[in-house]
Amino acid sequence: MIGVVGGGIAGLAAAYRLRQRGHDVQVFEATEDVGGLAAVYETAGDDIEKFYHHLSKSEETIVELAEELGLGDRLEWRVGKNAYYVNGVVHPLDTAWQIAAYPHMSVYDKFRLGMLTQGIDVRGGRPDFDAYDDLSEYENVSIRDFVVEHTTQGVYDNFVDPLLDGKFGERKHDVSAAWFLGRVRFRGERDLLRGEILGYFDGGFRPLLDALVDAVGRENITTGARVTEMETAGESVGSMTVETEGGTETHDVDSVVVAAMPNVLEDLTGYECDIEFQGAVCGLATMNESVMDTYWLNVAHDAPFGSLIEHTNFVPKERYGGQHLMYVASYVQGPEEDLWQMTDEEVEDLWFDEIESMFPGFDADSTVEEFRISRNPRAGPIYERGYLDMVVPYDLAEDVADGVYYAGMASAAQYPERSLNGGIVAGYECADRIADRADADTPSAVADD
């Protein structure tokens, strides 16, 4: 039997792939529900994710999985309108004309930024279309140094730097240019006449999770089951201990996939990962009217949140019983930050006071019908310079024990940007290594050789 620690998207993907290849699998999820960061709230209509999600065109593996699970026709590609809030004004940045009209960068600034987003290096006056293909070349370069050299100081000061403040706060100067380039590439599909093209499932991501659970087999997934110990005597994994509501269980295993954060891997195996993570505080407002016209609003000033994401400006409100849904999102760089220490009520008051000041016609008391907050202390890695040297290998035979594999967020599939797609890729990578090795060890394979 193959044991999988964690019932998020990576763990489910690993189990699905192993089942496809004929292996017995058991998934153990410590919480009461699968999905991890893709877990959902109920609404008056479709469920919606507790932490905002959408797909970019670059995420091909999750699209292929959806098609395999019979959900290909439910994936819709929509225009996700973007804007930048600067000095009290919402500036749409979707079409070429709107970008040209943006007043806080010069024409030359916008030209240089546009070339960068298209993957073209124009330094020296001769376009280089391959300069940004190998992101590892920029792994040890700061974003500031990279942007100033490859575009202009104005692009960094008036466009990039405020975005980094909202994303990484005081850690922004530690983050590598490889992450920045990867982010540009990850979100690079744009129709210059309409805007950014993003994917979302009819019904949200819950149908994908349900279909994946069904494909793995609900009998092969146990929630409320925390793996507390992994026995690796003889330099090979042999068993795992699981605590459930019914008591403590021990399961003999041939291999284990740890599809969880690296702190779980360290607790179980002693393997230390130096990657640091940032937390997220994400609120979802259910409202009787809209706040803004855009889907994704980045905020340039020092607001107590990084962005406002009005989901029902992307997906029709009719799918949620006619209610307007808006995320308020903020990252925290450590549990000592004030926002993390605040109660939900304090966060709500802080955030809506700011939103009311940004949009004078908005009144939270009369507009917001429900506000729910979700927190995760490890929502994503801090992609600091030298990150590649800290990535956890898929196969941990040399570092831990034979038969131990890692598919969590510190894996190579989540570099240089985390995503649900990366989780699926990591799960597949571990599953294929296990299955390929098992195939090679079978008598028929030896006979063929």
C-alpha positions in Angstrom: 0.0 0.0 0.0 1.1 3.6 -0.8 0.4 6.1 2.0 -0.3 9.8 1.1 0.1 12.4 3.8 -2.3 15.3 3.0 -5.6 15.5 1.1 -4.9 18.7 -0.8 -4.7 18.9 -4.6 -1.2 17.4 -4.6 -2.1 14.5 -2.4 -5.2 13.7 -4.4 -3.4 14.0 -7.7 -0.7 11.6 -6.5 -3.3 9.1 -5.3 -5.3 9.4 -8.6 -2.2 8.8 -10.7 -1.1 5.8 -8.5 -4.6 4.3 -8.8 -4.5 4.7 -12.5 -1.3 2.7 -12.5 -2.8 -0.1 -10.4 -1.6 0.7 -6.9 -3.4 0.5 -3.6 -3.5 3.9 -2.0 -4.7 5.5 1.3 -4.9 9.2 1.7 -4.8 10.7 5.2 -5.9 14.3 5.7 -5.6 15.9 9.1 -8.5 18.3 8.8 -12.1 17.3 8.2 -12.2 18.2 4.5 -10.0 17.7 1.5 -8.9 20.4 -0.8 -6.4 22.4 1.3 -6.3 26.0 -0.1 -9.1 25.0 -2.5 -11.6 24.4 0.3 -14.9 26.2 -0.1 -17.7 28.2 1.5 -21.4 27.7 0.7 -23.3 30.6 -0.9 -26.9 31.1 -2.0 -25.8 29.3 -5.2 -22.6 27.6 -6.2 -19.9 27.0 -3.6 -16.9 29.4 -3.7 -13.3 29.0 -2.6 -12.2 30.4 0.7 -9.0 31.7 -1.0 -9.6 33.1 -4.4 -8.7 30.9 -7.4 -8.6 31.0 -11.1 -6.5 29.4 -13.9 -4.1 30.9 -16.3 -3.6 29.6 -19.8 -0.1 28.3 -18.9 -1.7 25.8 -16.5 -2.0 22.9 -18.9 -1.9 19.9 -16.5 -5.0 20.8 -14.5 -6.9 21.4 -17.8 -5.9 17.9 -18.9 -6.9 16.4 -15.6 -10.3 18.2 -15.8 -10.9 16.6 -19.3 -9.9 13.2 -18.0 -12.4 13.6 -15.2 -15.2 14.6 -17.6 -15.2 18.3 -16.6 -13.6 19.7 -19.7 -16.8 21.3 -20.9 -17.3 23.1 -17.5 -14.0 25.0 -17.8 -14.8 28.5 -19.0 -12.2 31.0 -20.2 -13.3 34.6 -19.2 -11.8 38.0 -19.3 -10.6 39.0 -15.8 -10.5 42.8 -15.7 -7.6 44.4 -13.9 -7.1 47.9 -12.5 -4.7 49.9 -10.4 -5.9 52.2 -7.6 -3.6 55.2 -7.5 -4.2 58.5 -5.7 -8.0 57.9 -5.3 -8.5 56.8 -8.9 -9.2 53.4 -10.4 -7.1 53.0 -13.6 -8.3 50.1 -15.8 -5.3 48.3 -17.3 -6.9 45.8 -19.6 -6.7 47.0 -23.2 -3.8 48.5 -25.1 -5.6 51.8 -25.1 -6.2 51.8 -21.3 -2.5 50.9 -20.7 -1.5 53.7 -23.0 -3.7 56.2 -21.1 -2.2 55.2 -17.7 -0.9 58.5 -16.4 1.7 57.3 -13.8 4.3 56.1 -16.3 5.9 57.7 -19.4 5.3 56.4 -22.9 8.9 55.0 -22.8 8.2 53.4 -19.4 5.2 51.6 -20.8 7.0 50.5 -24.0 9.8 49.0 -21.9 7.4 47.3 -19.6 5.4 46.0 -22.5 8.4 44.4 -24.1 9.3 42.7 -20.9 5.8 41.2 -20.5 6.1 39.9 -24.0 9.4 38.2 -23.1 11.5 40.5 -25.3 14.8 42.1 -24.0 15.4 45.4 -26.0 18.5 46.5 -24.2 21.2 47.5 -26.6 18.7 48.3 -29.3 18.5 44.7 -30.7 15.5 42.6 -29.6 16.4 39.4 -27.9 13.4 37.0 -27.8 15.2 34.3 -25.8 16.7 36.3 -23.0 14.1 35.3 -20.4 13.7 31.6 -21.2 16.0 30.3 -18.5 14.6 31.8 -15.3 17.4 30.3 -13.2 19.7 32.9 -14.7 17.9 35.5 -12.6 17.6 33.5 -9.4 20.1 35.5 -7.5 19.1 39.0 -8.8 16.8 41.2 -6.8 13.6 42.4 -8.5 14.6 46.0 -8.1 17.9 45.5 -9.8 16.4 43.5 -12.6 13.5 45.8 -13.3 15.6 48.9 -13.3 18.2 47.3 -15.7 15.7 45.7 -18.0 13.0 48.4 -18.1 13.4 51.8 -16.3 13.5 53.3 -12.8 10.0 54.8 -13.5 8.6 51.3 -14.1 9.9 50.1 -10.8 9.0 53.1 -8.7 5.5 53.8 -10.1 4.3 50.3 -11.0 6.3 47.4 -9.6 7.4 48.5 -6.1 3.8 49.2 -4.8 2.8 45.7 -6.0 5.7 44.1 -4.2 4.7 46.0 -1.0 1.3 44.4 -1.1 2.7 41.0 -1.8 5.8 40.7 0.3 5.9 43.7 2.6 9.2 44.1 4.2 10.6 41.0 2.5 10.2 42.5 -1.0 14.0 43.1 -1.4 14.7 39.4 -0.6 12.6 38.1 -3.5 14.3 37.0 -6.7 13.8 38.3 -10.2 13.2 34.7 -11.3 9.9 34.8 -9.3 9.0 38.1 -10.9 9.6 36.8 -14.4 7.8 33.6 -13.7 4.8 35.7 -12.5 4.8 37.7 -15.7 4.9 34.5 -17.7 2.3 32.8 -15.6 -0.2 35.6 -16.0 0.9 36.5 -19.6 -2.2 35.5 -21.6 -3.8 38.8 -22.7 -6.2 39.9 -25.4 -5.1 43.4 -26.1 -8.7 44.3 -27.1 -10.4 42.8 -24.0 -7.9 42.0 -21.3 -6.4 39.1 -19.4 -7.8 35.6 -20.1 -8.4 33.5 -17.0 -10.1 30.2 -16.4 -12.8 29.2 -13.9 -15.1 26.1 -13.7 -18.8 26.4 -13.9 -19.6 25.5 -10.3 -16.1 26.6 -9.0 -13.3 24.2 -8.1 -15.5 22.1 -5.9 -16.7 19.9 -8.8 -13.0 19.2 -9.7 -12.2 18.2 -6.1 -15.3 16.0 -6.0 -14.5 14.3 -9.3 -10.9 13.7 -8.1 -12.1 12.2 -4.8 -14.5 9.9 -6.7 -11.7 8.8 -9.0 -9.4 8.0 -6.1 -12.3 6.3 -4.3 -13.8 7.8 -1.2 -13.0 4.5 0.7 -9.3 5.3 0.1 -9.4 8.7 1.8 -9.6 9.3 5.5 -10.2 12.8 6.9 -9.6 13.8 10.5 -6.6 11.6 10.3 -3.2 13.0 11.4 -0.1 11.1 10.5 2.1 11.4 13.6 5.0 9.0 12.8 6.8 7.3 10.0 8.9 4.2 10.6 12.1 4.1 8.5 14.1 1.3 10.1 16.6 -0.3 7.8 16.9 2.8 5.7 13.5 2.1 4.0 10.1 3.3 4.9 8.0 0.5 6.5 4.9 1.9 8.3 3.1 5.0 9.3 1.1 5.8 12.4 -2.1 7.7 12.1 -4.3 9.3 14.8 -8.0 9.4 14.1 -11.1 10.0 16.2 -11.3 6.2 16.7 -7.8 5.9 18.0 -4.3 5.2 16.8 -3.7 3.1 13.7 -0.5 1.7 12.2 -0.4 1.0 8.5 2.3 -1.0 6.6 3.4 0.9 3.5 5.7 0.3 0.6 6.1 4.0 -0.1 4.9 7.3 1.3 4.1 10.6 -0.5 4.2 13.6 1.9 1.9 16.1 0.1 2.0 18.7 2.9 4.0 21.7 4.0 7.7 21.1 4.7 7.1 21.5 8.5 5.1 18.3 8.3 7.9 16.6 6.4 10.3 17.7 9.1 8.1 16.5 11.9 7.8 13.0 10.3 11.3 12.5 8.9 13.7 15.2 10.4 14.3 16.6 6.9 14.8 20.4 7.3 13.7 22.8 4.6 15.0 26.4 4.8 12.2 27.9 2.6 10.2 30.5 4.5 6.5 30.9 4.0 4.1 33.8 4.2 0.6 33.7 5.7 -2.6 34.9 4.2 -5.7 36.5 5.7 -8.5 36.4 3.1 -12.0 37.7 3.6 -15.0 37.1 1.5 -17.8 39.8 1.6 -21.3 38.8 0.5 -23.0 42.1 -0.6 -26.2 43.4 -2.1 -24.5 45.7 -4.5 -21.2 46.0 -6.3 -18.2 48.0 -5.1 -16.3 48.5 -8.3 -16.3 47.6 -12.0 -13.2 45.5 -12.1 -12.3 42.0 -11.1 -8.8 42.5 -9.7 -7.9 45.8 -8.1 -4.3 46.3 -7.0 -3.7 49.1 -4.5 -0.7 51.4 -4.8 -0.9 53.2 -1.5 -0.2 51.7 2.0 -3.5 50.0 2.5 -4.1 47.3 5.2 -4.7 44.8 2.3 -3.0 44.1 -0.9 -5.9 43.8 -3.3 -9.6 43.7 -3.8 -11.0 40.9 -6.0 -14.7 41.2 -6.9 -15.4 37.7 -8.0 -18.8 38.5 -9.4 -17.2 40.9 -11.9 -15.6 37.8 -13.3 -18.2 35.1 -12.8 -21.9 36.1 -13.1 -23.6 36.9 -9.8 -26.6 34.8 -10.8 -24.5 31.7 -10.0 -24.5 32.9 -6.4 -28.2 33.6 -6.0 -27.7 37.2 -7.3 -25.3 38.1 -4.5 -22.2 40.1 -5.1 -19.0 38.5 -3.8 -15.7 40.2 -3.1 -12.5 39.0 -1.6 -10.3 41.3 0.5 -6.8 39.8 0.6 -3.6 40.4 2.5 -0.4 38.6 3.1 1.5 38.5 6.3 5.2 37.8 6.6 5.0 36.3 10.1 2.6 35.6 13.0 3.9 38.6 14.9 2.3 41.0 12.4 -0.6 43.1 13.7 -3.0 41.8 11.1 -2.4 38.2 12.1 -2.9 39.1 15.8 -6.2 40.9 15.3 -9.6 39.2 15.8 -11.8 38.7 12.7 -14.0 41.6 13.9 -11.0 43.9 14.2 -9.8 42.9 10.7 -13.3 43.5 9.3 -13.5 47.0 10.8 -10.0 47.9 9.7 -10.6 46.7 6.1 -14.0 48.2 5.5 -13.0 51.6 7.0 -10.3 51.7 4.3 -12.6 50.5 1.5 -15.1 53.2 2.5 -12.4 55.8 2.3 -11.4 54.5 -1.2 -15.0 54.4 -2.5 -17.0 57.2 -0.8 -20.3 55.9 -2.1 -19.8 52.5 -0.4 -21.3 51.9 3.0 -20.4 48.6 4.6 -23.2 48.6 7.1 -25.9 48.7 4.5 -24.1 46.8 1.8 -22.3 43.8 3.4 -24.6 41.0 4.4 -21.9 38.6 5.5 -18.2 38.6 5.9 -16.1 35.5 6.4 -12.4 35.3 7.0 -10.0 32.4 6.4 -6.4 32.4 7.6 -3.5 30.2 6.6 -0.1 30.6 8.2 1.7 29.0 5.1 -0.2 30.2 2.1 2.8 30.5 -0.2 6.6 30.5 -0.3 8.7 33.6 -0.1 10.7 33.2 -3.3 13.9 34.7 -2.0 17.1 34.7 -3.9 18.7 31.3 -3.8 15.3 29.6 -3.6 16.3 26.8 -6.1 19.0 25.6 -3.7 16.3 25.0 -1.0 13.7 23.1 -3.1 12.8 19.7 -1.6 13.5 16.8 -4.0 10.6 14.6 -5.1 12.6 11.4 -4.2 14.0 11.6 -0.7 15.8 8.2 -0.7 19.2 9.8 -0.3 18.2 12.3 2.4 15.6 10.4 4.4 14.9 6.8 3.5 14.0 4.7 0.5 10.3 5.0 -0.4 9.8 8.5 0.9 8.6 11.2 -1.6 7.6 14.8 -1.3 4.9 16.6 -3.3 4.2 19.7 -1.1 4.5 23.4 -1.8 8.3 23.4 -1.4 8.7 21.1 -4.4 10.1 22.1 -7.8 6.7 22.1 -9.4 5.8 25.2 -7.3 8.7 27.2 -8.7 8.7 30.0 -9.6 5.0 30.5 -8.8 2.7 28.4 -6.7 -0.5 27.1 -8.2 -3.1 24.3 -8.2 -1.5 23.2 -11.4 1.9 22.9 -9.7 0.3 20.8 -7.0 -1.0 18.3 -9.6 2.4 18.2 -11.3 4.1 17.5 -8.0 1.7 14.7 -7.2 2.1 13.2 -10.6 5.9 13.4 -10.4 6.0 11.4 -7.1 3.4 8.9 -8.3 5.2 8.2 -11.5 8.5 7.7 -9.7 6.9 5.1 -7.4 5.0 3.4 -10.2 8.0 3.3 -12.6 10.2 1.8 -9.9 7.6 -0.8 -9.1 7.3 -1.7 -12.7 11.0 -2.1 -13.0 11.1 -4.4 -10.0 8.4 -6.8 -11.3 9.5 -10.3 -12.5 8.1 -9.6 -16.0 10.2 -6.5 -16.3 13.3 -8.4 -15.3 12.5 -11.1 -17.8 12.1 -8.6 -20.6 15.5 -7.1 -19.8 
